[in-house]
Amino acid sequence: MLEINPLVVTRDGSLVALDAKMSFDENALFRRPEISELRDKSQEDPRETFASDRGLSYVGLDGNIGCIINGAGLAMATMDMIKIAGGEPANFLDIGGGASPERVAKSFRAVLGDKNVETILVNIFAGINRCDWVAEGVIKAIREVGVDVPLVVRLSGTKVEEGRKILAESGEKVIVADTLAEAAEKAVAAWREAAKNKKAA
């Protein structure tokens, strides 16, 4: 996409672009490495830059509930359910397929880089992914990254029982949900409780 502003017509009738901004589809940048070298990270949302540099699909929003989800469609549905439940999503984050524990932990770092995040909702429907891997990544993030906000996890699909068992036996404080609607409601309730306690303190 190219934006030219201002565009000037000179006295002799020539057109001169005095300033311009260009943006490129990141999925096509491999075709134009010379364009990649012109990237100016100072003009980007630092949250999105952090995630992009780690191969994560992330878009920062203005809410308080951080989202870690696999699949763009599920991410959009999850954000809608958070809104319906009375909350505001802080981001769109799709961890993609085959999420290893390390990739899940990277996702937590990206979400927690936003200081407005007061609750995290993890919503995984495992097809390519495996719920046990995701559960291991959640526990890894809690222990290594340091998750000091309420955490709601909804797992469904491949190896779901193994994943839920890992969460239950971890000894970590994780709020578990079975459905998307329940996960959104629990995330909003946890956020409200955390906000109330923060205000009282």
Secondary structure, 3 states (H helix, E strand, C coil): CEEECCEEECCCCCEEECCEEECCCHHHHHHCHHHHCCCCHHHCCHHHHHHHCCCCEEEECCCCEEEEECCHHHHHHHHHHHHHCCCCECEEEECCCCCCHHHHHHHHHHHHCCCCCCEEEEEEEECCCCHHHHHHHHHHHHHHHHCCCCEEEEEEECCHHHHHHHHHHCCCCCEEECCHHHHHHHHHHHHHHHHHHHHHC
